[in-house]
Amino acid sequence: MGEVSRVGLTPAAADLIRRLRADHGPLMFHQSGGCCDGSAPMCYPEGEFRTGSSDVLLASLAVDGVDEPVTFWMSVSQFERWRHTHLTVDVVPGRGSGFSLEAPEGVRFLIRSRLLTESELAELAELDASSAPGAPSA
């Protein structure tokens, strides 16, 4: 099997993650799907946003130069609508939510998406079937 994933990073997002990691320690993302900035990926120090049974861990993103992976979580309700998409975390100029770590930088994280291919969906379904209970399913 290849390296199929549900979430990726642009080089600009990876650069910003490295800078934020240096200032704040290990990081995580959460995308709730709420209104306004709640529909954008929010970046927090790892563990600052409490996840639970209403959240799905979509990815543990490896970033060159960062010792630990950056987790990416999404609410179950939003995942039900986005389950057939690949998400790419990017960075654009502008001010996002004041709760997300990049807000003081004058930029904000955003999601770019595309539909997963049939082969990616099949591979993710196999991976999900072999995962622990509660894993996302294609």
HELIX and SHEET records of a PDB file:
HELIX    1   1 PRO A   11  HIS A   24  1                                  14    
HELIX    2   2 CYS A   36  SER A   39  5                                   4    
HELIX    3   3 VAL A   76  TRP A   82  1                                   7    
HELIX    4   4 ALA A  103  GLU A  105  5                                   3    
HELIX    5   5 GLU A  118  SER A  130  1                                  13    
SHEET    1   A 3 VAL A   7  LEU A   9  0                                        
SHEET    2   A 3 THR A  85  PRO A  93  1                                        
SHEET    3   A 3 VAL A 107  LEU A 115 -1                                        
SHEET    1   B 4 MET A  42  PRO A  45  0                                        
SHEET    2   B 4 LEU A  27  GLN A  31 -1                                        
SHEET    3   B 4 VAL A  70  SER A  75  1                                        
SHEET    4   B 4 ASP A  55  LEU A  61 -1                                        
END                                                                             
